[in-house]
Amino acid sequence: MQDGCGRTIDYLRLSVTDLCNYRCRYCMPEEGVCKRDHREILSVEECIEIAEASVRCGVKKIRLTGGEPLVRQGFLEICRGIRQIPGLEELCITTNGALLPELAKPLREAGVDRLNISLDTLRPERFAHMTRRGRLSDVLEGVAAAERAGFSGLKFDVVLIGGFNDDEVGDFIELTREHPWEIRFIELMPMGPCTGWDKRCFLPGNTILERFPALRQVEPQGVALRFQLPGAKGAIGLISPVSHEFCGQCRRIRVTADGKLKGCLHAREEISLRGLHGGELEAAIRRGILQKPLRHHLSERASDTPRTMNQIGG
């Protein structure tokens, strides 16, 4: 289905929880979020029903997000139900990886096609500082478990933060020489807890190209510009929502864990999907697609959304 700007919308990011086992400094407050009554969050059945209606509206790819989706009770049931939807081409998950040692194999068996793993640093002490409670070793064990389970072409999402991890860019790039992974550097966005951070934290993605001129551009994928070291098995992705606005190529809609459809991550406008079924649900999703805004305004001001990233879905 096309939105009001002529973009084909075929990608749904569906959040299944706003809870997380980490407290990353740019995403969540140190005390975490107030745990809601389970009735305020989409049920397993609602998640599957919204996914089904979205596919009828033209969605081909669904990514399950959080918070941390793997902490969600009934998550494997959600995966199995969505994977069975006729017409769905790809089911993906974004995860911090800490629970993959136990869940990678069950996720693969449930029909998950691909994993994105959030990983902002390769240094244990920095990892503990950024997540406030995580251990890098857990994630590395999760990566190994994912590959044993049959997940290939892993993608790693690295939020680029000046003064924190910009001195590790070379270390991340080197991983692609021997591993068929894609390391995706994502510009830090002015939203939630990091809205008031020092401007030096917000580095443009092309900083990486300036520092590493050996990178050669290859075929793009979605909103990511992609590059590769000569002879490398993997690739580098640059996602630049602030410096190189990609709204014209955006093909996604989002549904929050409490059932609100958002046409744009940074928009205030939301459409409630809870309590809707059948034709009413499908009509609400189509209305949300048609009302998807032309662009965000991150190059001019902080995000317009009052929600933090974990409340929307990363």
C-alpha positions in Angstrom: 0.0 0.0 0.0 1.2 3.5 -0.7 1.0 6.4 1.8 -0.1 9.9 1.0 3.4 10.8 -0.3 3.5 7.9 -2.7 5.9 5.7 -0.7 5.2 2.0 -0.6 4.8 0.9 3.0 5.6 -2.8 3.4 7.5 -2.9 6.7 6.0 -3.0 10.3 8.1 -2.6 13.4 5.9 -4.2 16.2 6.9 -3.6 19.8 5.9 -6.4 22.2 7.1 -4.7 25.4 8.5 -1.5 26.8 10.5 -3.4 29.4 14.2 -4.2 29.1 16.9 -6.0 31.1 19.3 -3.1 30.4 19.2 0.6 31.2 21.1 2.1 28.2 21.8 5.8 28.9 20.4 7.2 25.7 17.3 5.1 25.8 16.0 4.6 29.4 16.1 6.3 32.8 18.3 4.6 35.3 15.4 3.5 37.4 13.8 1.9 34.3 10.2 2.2 33.4 7.1 1.7 35.6 5.9 -1.8 34.9 2.4 -1.6 33.5 -0.5 -3.9 34.2 -0.4 -6.6 31.7 -3.8 -5.5 30.4 -2.2 -2.2 29.2 0.1 -4.1 26.9 -0.9 -5.9 23.7 -1.7 -9.5 24.3 -0.2 -12.4 22.3 -3.4 -12.6 20.3 -3.5 -8.9 19.7 0.1 -8.9 18.4 -0.8 -11.6 15.9 -4.0 -10.0 14.9 -2.4 -6.6 14.2 0.4 -8.4 12.2 -2.3 -10.3 10.2 -4.2 -7.0 9.4 -0.9 -5.3 8.5 0.0 -8.0 6.0 -3.4 -7.6 4.4 -2.5 -3.9 4.0 0.6 -4.8 2.1 3.3 -5.4 4.8 5.8 -8.0 3.8 8.4 -7.7 6.6 7.8 -7.5 10.3 10.4 -6.7 12.9 9.6 -7.5 16.6 11.2 -5.0 19.0 11.0 -3.6 22.5 12.3 -2.6 25.0 13.9 -6.0 24.9 11.5 -8.3 23.1 13.1 -11.5 24.5 11.9 -10.6 28.1 8.3 -10.7 26.9 6.3 -13.5 28.3 4.8 -15.5 25.4 7.3 -14.2 22.9 7.9 -17.5 21.2 4.2 -17.9 20.8 4.0 -14.5 19.1 6.8 -15.5 16.8 5.2 -18.8 15.8 1.8 -17.1 15.2 3.2 -14.3 13.1 5.4 -16.6 11.0 2.4 -18.6 9.9 0.7 -15.5 8.3 0.3 -16.1 4.6 2.1 -13.5 2.5 4.6 -12.5 5.2 8.1 -12.7 3.7 10.4 -11.9 6.6 10.2 -12.0 10.4 13.1 -10.3 12.2 14.0 -9.4 15.7 16.1 -6.6 17.2 17.6 -7.7 20.5 20.4 -6.8 22.9 21.5 -10.4 22.6 21.9 -11.2 26.4 19.2 -13.9 26.3 20.2 -15.5 23.1 22.3 -18.2 24.7 19.1 -19.8 25.9 16.7 -18.6 23.2 18.5 -18.5 19.8 17.6 -22.1 18.9 13.9 -21.8 20.0 13.6 -18.6 18.1 15.0 -20.2 14.9 12.6 -23.1 15.4 9.7 -20.6 15.8 10.4 -19.2 12.4 12.5 -16.1 13.0 14.5 -15.4 9.9 17.0 -12.8 11.0 18.5 -11.1 14.0 19.8 -7.6 14.6 21.9 -7.3 17.8 22.4 -4.0 19.5 26.1 -3.6 20.5 27.5 -0.1 21.1 31.0 -1.1 22.4 33.4 -4.0 22.4 35.0 -3.0 25.7 33.5 -4.7 28.8 33.9 -1.7 31.1 32.2 0.6 28.7 29.5 -1.9 28.0 28.7 -2.1 31.7 28.7 1.7 32.0 26.4 2.2 29.0 23.9 -0.5 29.9 24.2 0.1 33.6 23.8 -3.6 34.3 24.8 -5.7 31.3 27.9 -7.9 30.6 29.5 -7.9 27.2 30.3 -11.6 27.7 26.6 -12.5 27.7 26.1 -10.8 24.3 29.2 -12.5 22.8 27.9 -15.9 24.0 24.5 -14.9 22.4 26.2 -14.2 19.1 27.9 -17.6 19.1 24.6 -19.3 20.0 22.8 -17.5 17.2 25.3 -18.7 14.7 25.0 -22.3 16.0 21.2 -22.0 15.7 21.6 -21.2 12.0 21.2 -17.5 12.0 23.4 -16.2 9.2 24.2 -12.6 8.1 23.9 -11.2 11.6 23.6 -7.4 11.8 24.9 -5.4 14.6 23.4 -2.0 15.4 26.0 0.4 16.8 24.8 3.8 18.0 27.6 6.2 17.2 28.3 8.5 20.2 31.1 11.0 20.2 33.3 10.7 23.2 32.0 7.3 24.0 32.6 4.8 21.2 33.9 6.8 18.2 37.4 5.5 19.0 36.2 2.0 18.5 34.9 2.4 14.9 38.0 0.8 13.5 37.6 -2.2 15.8 34.1 -2.7 14.6 35.1 -2.4 11.0 37.8 -5.0 11.4 35.2 -7.5 12.5 33.9 -7.5 9.0 37.1 -8.8 7.5 36.6 -12.3 8.9 32.9 -12.5 9.7 30.0 -12.3 7.3 28.4 -9.7 9.5 27.0 -6.2 8.8 28.1 -3.6 11.3 25.6 -0.7 11.1 26.5 2.6 12.6 23.5 4.6 13.5 23.5 8.4 14.3 22.5 9.2 17.8 19.1 10.9 17.7 18.0 13.8 19.9 15.2 12.1 21.7 14.4 10.9 25.2 17.2 11.0 27.8 19.9 12.2 25.4 18.0 15.2 24.1 20.1 17.6 26.2 23.5 15.9 25.7 26.5 17.8 24.5 26.4 18.4 20.8 29.7 16.7 20.4 28.0 13.4 21.2 26.0 13.7 17.9 28.4 12.6 15.2 27.3 12.5 11.5 27.6 9.1 9.8 30.0 10.4 7.2 32.6 10.8 9.9 33.3 7.1 9.4 33.9 7.6 5.7 36.3 10.4 6.3 38.3 8.4 8.8 38.3 5.2 6.8 38.7 6.1 3.1 39.4 2.4 2.2 35.7 1.6 2.5 34.0 1.1 -0.9 30.3 1.6 -1.5 28.2 -1.4 -2.3 24.5 -1.9 -2.9 22.3 -0.1 -0.4 19.7 -1.8 1.7 16.6 0.0 2.9 17.7 3.3 4.5 21.2 2.1 5.1 24.1 3.1 2.8 26.5 0.1 2.7 30.3 -0.1 2.3 32.9 -2.8 2.4 36.6 -3.2 3.0 38.3 -4.8 0.0 38.2 -8.5 0.4 36.1 -8.4 3.6 33.4 -11.1 4.2 31.1 -8.6 5.8 29.9 -5.0 5.3 29.4 -1.7 7.0 26.1 0.1 7.1 25.5 3.8 7.7 22.1 4.9 9.0 22.0 8.7 9.2 18.5 9.9 10.3 19.9 13.3 11.3 22.5 14.4 8.9 21.2 12.7 5.7 17.5 12.6 6.2 16.1 9.4 4.5 12.4 10.1 5.0 11.8 9.9 1.3 12.8 6.2 1.3 11.1 5.3 4.5 8.7 2.3 4.1 7.9 1.5 7.7 5.1 2.0 10.2 5.4 1.2 13.9 3.0 -0.1 16.5 3.9 0.5 20.2 3.6 -2.2 22.9 0.4 -0.4 24.1 -1.2 -0.7 20.7 -0.6 2.8 19.1 0.2 3.0 15.4 2.9 5.6 14.6 3.6 6.6 11.0 6.9 8.1 12.1 9.2 7.4 15.0 9.5 11.1 15.8 5.8 12.1 15.3 3.4 12.9 18.1 0.4 11.6 16.2 -0.8 8.1 17.0 -3.8 5.9 16.2 -5.0 3.5 18.8 -5.6 0.0 17.5 -6.7 -1.7 20.7 -10.3 -3.0 20.6 -10.4 -3.0 16.9 -10.9 -6.2 14.9 -11.4 -7.3 11.3 -12.3 -4.6 8.9 -12.1 -1.8 11.5 -8.6 -2.8 12.5 -7.5 -2.9 8.8 -9.1 0.4 8.1 -7.3 2.0 11.1 -3.9 0.7 9.8 -4.7 2.0 6.3 -5.5 5.4 7.8 -2.3 5.4 9.6 -0.4 4.6 6.5 -2.1 7.3 4.5 -1.4 9.9 7.3 2.3 9.0 7.5 4.1 12.4 7.6 6.4 13.5 4.8 9.4 13.9 7.0 10.7 14.4 10.6 12.5 17.6 11.8 15.6 16.2 13.6 17.9 18.5 11.6 16.0 21.5 13.1 15.0 20.4 16.6 14.7 17.5 18.9 12.2 14.7 18.3 8.6 15.7 18.5 7.5 12.5 20.2 7.0 12.6 24.0 7.9 8.9 24.2 11.3 7.4 24.8 12.7 4.8 22.4 11.9 1.9 24.6 8.3 3.1 24.7 8.0 3.1 20.9 10.1 0.2 19.8 13.8 0.4 18.6 
